[in-house]
Amino acid sequence: MALVDATYITNDKVMANAWRVFAITCIAIFMVSLDTTVLYAGFNNILHSFPTSTAADLSWAMNAYSIVYAAMLIPAGGIADKYGRKKVFLVGVLLFVTASFACGASPSVFWLIVARVVQSIGACLLSPAALAIVLEAFPREKRMVVMGAWGAVGALAAALGPGIGSLIIELGGWQWAFFINIPIGLFCIWQSVATLQESVQLRDKMRLDWVGVLQLMIGVGAVAFSIVELNSVSWSKLELTSIAVVGLVILLSYIPWANANAEPLFELSLFKHKTFLFSNVAGFVFAIAFAIMFFSFFFWMKNIWHFSQFLAGASIMPGPLTVVPTAIISGKIASKIGHRPLLITGTITYALSSLWFMTVPDASPNYVTEWLPGLLLSGLSVGLVLPSLSAASVFGLPTKDYAVGSAINHAVRQIGTVIGVSITVLLLAKYDLQIADFHRMYSIHIMLALTSMLLCIPINTHPKAVTH
C-alpha cells in the first residue's frame, strides 16, 4: 500500500462528548491489551485441557496472533482511513468479540489457533481506528495530554493483566479469560453506535500489498516453527534448518519486491535513517528478551514454587506496575538529554535483573527477598527501554512517515515476541522442569540484553542532534 500519512481532520472545537469518546475507545484498547497476557498466564491450564496437544502446538495460539498482528498493523490504519474509522472500529470490536467466544469454546488447539488469528485481525482493525477517532475528537492543543492518557491505559492493562487474567482463570477456568471479552465488547459496540462520529474525510485510493503481508507472515512463521519444533521427534534437525532457511529467504525476498512495487507494504528507504534502523533492530532483540523473561515468570511460579494460578499472576504484577511511572519520568528526562543514556542504562539493568534471577532465587519460595528485587529491577529496565525505543524510532523521520514508522516499530517488536515465545517454549515447556533449565534461559536473556545495549549506542536523539 502507499505510504501516505493518515489524514487526521483537525477539529479545533472539542466535541461535547470528547472524553466519552475517549472512554469508549479506551475500553476496547484495555480489552485488547489485557487479552495479550491471557495465554501467558494460562498456558499450563490450557495445555492440560488438550492432553493430545504439545506445548509447541499451543505456542501457535500465541505466535499466530503476533504474526498476523505484525503483518496487518502497517496497513490497518490506511484501511480505517479508506472505509471510515467508526465503521472499521466497530467491525474490529465485533470480530474480536466473536473470536473471543470461539477461543473459549474451542474443542482443540487447532481451533483455538484459528480463533486467535481472527482475534488478531479484529485487534489490528480496531487499534489504529480507535486512536484516529480520539485524535479527531480533541483540538490540537489537547492531543499531547490525550496521547499520554492513551499510553497509560495500555500500560495499565499490561500491568494488571497477569493478576486479573490469573484470577479469572482460577475462578472460572481459562475459557472465561476469553468469554469476559464478550460483555465488554458488546457494551463498547452499543456505546460506539450511539456516540462515535464517522470520519469527516476518507481516502479515495489505497491498495493493500497482499504479497508483502504474506511474505511477512510466512517468513516469520517458518522461522518460529523451526525453533519451537527443535525438541520434536517428528522433525529432523535438517528439516527444521531447511524450513528456517526458507523462511529467511521469503523474508529477504521482500527487498526486491518492495523495490519493484510502486506501493509496497512499507518503503525500505525508511531504513536509511540510522536512528530508525538501529531503534528497530534493538527493539527486535529487546522484544525477544522481554518475551523470554515475562513468559518464564509464569513457568517459575507454577513449576518451581508451585504457586496457585492467581498467586502466580499477582506475584508478577509489581514488575509491570513499575513500568508506568518509569516510562513517564524517562520521557521527561529524554526531552533534555536524549534517549541513548536511558537505553544503555535500561538494557544493562535488564541484564542485571536476569543475573539476579539466575543466582538468587532457589527452590524454596522467598518472594520478598529473593524475587521482588529482581522483578522491580526488570520493570524499571522495561520502563526505560520500550518507550524510549518507540520515541526514537520516529525521531528524524519526515512528518509524513510518523504513522508508518511507528507501525513498523510495533510490528518489529511483535516479531521479536514471536521468537522469544518460541525460545521459551523450547527451553521451559516440559514436565520435568528444573532450575538449571531457567539458568540456561537467563544466560540467553543476558546475551540478548547486552546485544540490544550495543545496538542502542548509535541511536542519537539528543535535542541538539541534527538529523538529515
N, C-alpha and C positions, 0 to 999 in steps of 0.2 A: 504494500500500500504506500501511497505517497506520504512523505514525512512532512505533512503540513501541520503547523501548530494549531492546536484546538482553539477555536474561536469562542472565547467566553464573553458574553454580552455584558458590558458594564451597566450596572443598574445603580445609579447614584441615589436613588430613593429606596430606602430599605423597605422591603415588603413588611406589611403589618405583622405577618406571622413568620418572619425570617428565622427566629430561634425555634419555632415549632418545626420548620423545615429541617433545621439543623438536628433537632432531636430525633425526628423520624429517620433521617438518613443514618444517624449515629447508631440507632437501634440495629439497623441492618449490618453496619460495619462491625459493631460489637458482636453480633451473632456470628458473622463470618470469622472474625479474629479468634473468638472463643472456640469455635469449632476446630481450628487448626491444631489445638492441643489435645483434642479428644483421643485420637489414636495413639499419641504418645502415652497418655495416662492409662488407657485401657487396652494396650497392646496384648498383654498376657491374658486378660479376661476374654478378649475377642478370640484369641488363638485357642483357648480352651473350649470355646463354643463350636469350633470347627476342627475336631481331632484328626480328620483326614488331610488337613492342610498343614503346610510347614510355615515357619516364621518367614522364610524367603517369599512364599506365596503372599502372606499377609502384608509384607512390606510394600507390595504393589498398591495396596489401598492407600498408602501414604505417598508413594512415589508417583503414581499415575496422576494424582491430584496436583502435585507440584509441577510435573512436566507439562501438563495441559495448561496450568495457570501461567507458567513461564512463557509458553508459546503464544497464548492468546492475549496476554496482558498488553503487549505492544499495540496490536490493532484495536483493542477493545474500546479505547477512548474515541477513536475515529468512528467506530460503529455507532456509539451513542450520539456523536455529532451529526451523523448522516440520517439516522432514523428517529431521533428525538430522545432526549435524555430521560424524561419521565417514562416514556414507553419502554426503553431499554432497561431502565432501573426496575420497573415492575416485572418485566419478563425475567430479569436476573433473579429477583427475590422469589418469584414463583418457581423457577427452575430449582433454586437452592432448597426451597421448602419441600418440593416434590421429591427431589433426590434424597433429602434427609429422611423422609419417610421410607424410601426404598433402601437406604443404608440400614436403618433399624430393622426392616423386615427381610433383609437379605437371607436367603436359605443357604448360601455358600459364600466363600471368599470371592469366587468369580463375580457373583452378582453384586457383592459389596464394592469390588473394584469398579465395575460398570457404573454403579450409582455414584461413586466418588468422582468419576470423570464428569458426569453430568453436574454434580455439585460444584466442581471446579469451574465449569463453563458459566454456571449461574453466578458464582463469586466474581469471575472475571468481568461479566457484563455489568453487575451492579456497582462494583467498587469505583471505577473512574466516572461512571454516570452520577453516582452519589456526590462525589467531590465537585463535579461541574455544577450540579444543581445547587449545592450550598454556596459556591462562589458566586453564582448568578443571583442569589437571593440577597447578598450583602453588598454594600457600597465598597469601593476600592479601599478606603481608609480603614475599614473594619476587617479586611481579609487576613492580615497577619495574625490578629487575635484569634480569628476563627480557625486558621490553619494550626495554630498552637493547640487550641482545644481539640481539634480533629485528631492531631497526632497523639494527644494524651489519651483519647478514647481507645485507640488501637493498642497503645502501650498498656493501658489499664486492663484491657481484655486479655492480653497475652499474660499479664502478671496474675490475674485472677483465674485464668483458665485451668491450671493444674488442680487447684483446690476445688473449684466449682465442678469441673468435669469429674474429678475423683469422687466427690460427694454424690453426684447424680448416679455414677456407676455403682457405688456401694449401696445406695438406697434402692435403685430400680433396675440395675443391670446396664450393660454398655449400650443396649438398644435405646434407652431413654436419653443418653447423651446426644443422640440424633433426633429422637422424637421431640425433644424440648424445643427444637427449632420451629416446629410446626405452628404452635400458637403465637410465638414471637413473630414469625414471618407473616402469618395471616393478619395479625394486628398491624404490622408495618404496611401491608398492602392496603388494608382498609383506610388507614390514615393517609396514605400516599394518594389514593384516588381522590380524596376529598380536599387535600391540601396542596399538593405539588402542582406547579405550572409547567407546561411543556416548553421546550426550548424556543426562544424567540426567533432564532435563525438556524437553519440546518445546512449541512454541507450538500452541495449539488453532486459532487463526484467523490467516490472513494472506491478503490479497487483493492481487495484483500489479497495479499500474496500467500495463497494457499500452499504453494510449493515451499516457500520459506518456513511456514508454520510446520509443515510435515517434516522438513529436514531437521528442524529443531527437536520435534517430538521423537522421531525415530532414532536420531543420533544419540540424544541423551538417554533414551530408553534402552538402547542397546548397550551402552557403557554401564548403566546402572544394573542391568540384567547380568552382565558378565561379573560384576562384583558380588551381588547377593547370592549367586549360584556357585560360588567358589567351593563351598562345603558340600555341594550336592553330588550324589553319586550318579545322577542322571546325565551329567555333562562332564566331558573330559577337559583338562586344562587347555588343550589345543583348541577345542571347540569354543571355549569361552574366550580365549585370546583372539580367535578369529572374529567372534561376534563383537568384541571391543574394538578391534581394528576397523571393522565395517562401520561401526557407529562413529568412530572418529573421522573416517573418510566421508561419511554422509554429512557430518558437521562441517568439515572443511570444504565440501562441495558447495556450501552456501556462498563462499567467496566469489568464484566465477559466476554463479547465478546472480548474485547481487550486482556485480559489475556489468552484467549483460542486461539486467532487467531495469526498465525505466522506473518502476515503482516497487522496489524490494521491501521486505518486511522492515528493515532498517538500513540506513546508509552506513557503509563501512568507513566513510570519511570522518565520522564522529570519533573514531579511534585514533585519528591523527592528533587529537588533543591529548597531550601527555598526562595531564591530571585525570581526564576522563578514563583513559586507558588503564592507568595504574589503580585508580579507585575501583574499577570494575574487577580487575584481576585480584586485587587484595580482597575485595568483597566476596568474590567467589571462594577463595581459600578460607577466609574467616567464616563464611557460612557453613563450610564443611566442618570446621572446628566447632562452631556453635551447635550444629545439629548433633554431632557426636556427644558433646558434653551434656546437652539438655536431655537427650534421649536416654543417656546412660544413667542419669539420676534415678529414673523410674526403675531401671533394672537393679540398681544397687539397693534401693529401699525395699523392693519386693523380694529380691532373691538372696541378699546378704543379711540385711537386718530384719527381714520378714515383717515389714510394716503392713498394716491394713491398707486397702485401696485409698481411703480418704486420708489417712495419716501420711501416706507416701506423697500424695498430691499436695497436701497442706505444708509438708516439710520442705517442699521445693519453692514455695511462693516467695519467701524473703528475697531470693536472688532476683527474680523478675521485678519485684516491687522496688528494688534498689535502682533498677534501670531508669525509672520515670524521673525522679529528681536529678539523677546524674545527667541525664540527657538534657534537661532544662538548663542546668548550670553549665554544662560543657558548651552548649550553644552560645551562651553569653561570653564565655572565655574565648571561643573560636573567633568571635567577631573582632577580637582585639589582637590575637596572636596567630590566627590561622588554625587549621585542623591538624597539621602534621605533629606538633608536640602531643596533642591529645591521642592521636592514632598510635604513635610509638609507645606512649605510656600505657594505653589501654591494651595493646597487644602483648606487651611484656608482662603486665599484671595478669593477663589471661593465662599466659604460660605458667606464671607462678601459682595461680589458683589450681591448675591441673597438677602441678608439682605437690601442692598441699594434699589434694585428694589421693595422690599416688603414694604419699609417705605417712600421712597421719591417721586416717580412719582405719579401723580394723573390724573384725567380725563382731565385736561387742558394741551394741548401739550406745553411742555417747554423742547425741546430736549437738548440744550447745557448744561443747569444747572442741569436738573433732570434725564436725561437718559445717556448722553455721559460718565460721570464719571464712572458709574456702568458698562457700556459697555467696556470701556478701561480696567477696573479692571478685568473683566471676560476674556478678551483677553490675558492680562498678565498672568492670572492664567493658562489658557489652554496652553500657550506657555511654561510655567514652567513644567506642569504635563505630557501632552501627549508625547512629545519627550523623556522625562526622563523615563517614563514607558516603551516605546518601547526599549530604550537602556538597561534599567535594566533587561528586560525580557530575554535577551540572555547573560547577564553577568554571567560568571562562567560556562556556558554550554560548553560541548566539541565542538570543531570547526565543527565537522560533523553534529551537531544538530542546528547550527545557522539558517539555512534556515527554517526548520520546526518549530523551536522555535519562530521565528519572525512571521511565518504564523499563528501559534496558537494564538499569542498575538493579531494579527489583527482580527482573527476570533472571539475571545472572545469579543473584543470591538464592532464588528458588532452585536453580540447577545445582548450586553448591549444596543446598539442603538435601537434594536427592542423593548426591554422592555420600554425604555424611550419614544419612539414614541407612544407606546400603552398607557402609563400612560397619556401622554399629550392629546391624542385624547379623552381619558376617561374624563378628567377634563375640557378641554377647547373647544372641538368641539361641540358647541351648539349655538343656535341662540340668546339666551338671556344672552350672556356672560357679567359678572360683574367683577369689580376689585377684589372683595372678592374671586372669583374663582382663580385668579392669586396668591393671598396670600396663599391659601391652597397649591398650586403647589410649590410656593417658599419655604414653610415650608418643604415639601418633599425634595426639592433640597438641602436645608441646611443640613438636616439629611444625605443625600447621600454624600455630600461633606465632612462632618466631619467623616463619616464612612470610606470613602476612605483614609482620613488622618490617621486614626488609623491603617488601613491595610498597609500603607506605612512605618510605624515605623520599622518593621522587615527587610525592604529592605536595604541591605548593599552593596554598590558598591564603597566604598571608595578605592582609588588607593592602599592603604595598606591592603585592605581586603584580606584574604586568603580563597579561595573557595576550596571545596573538590568535 
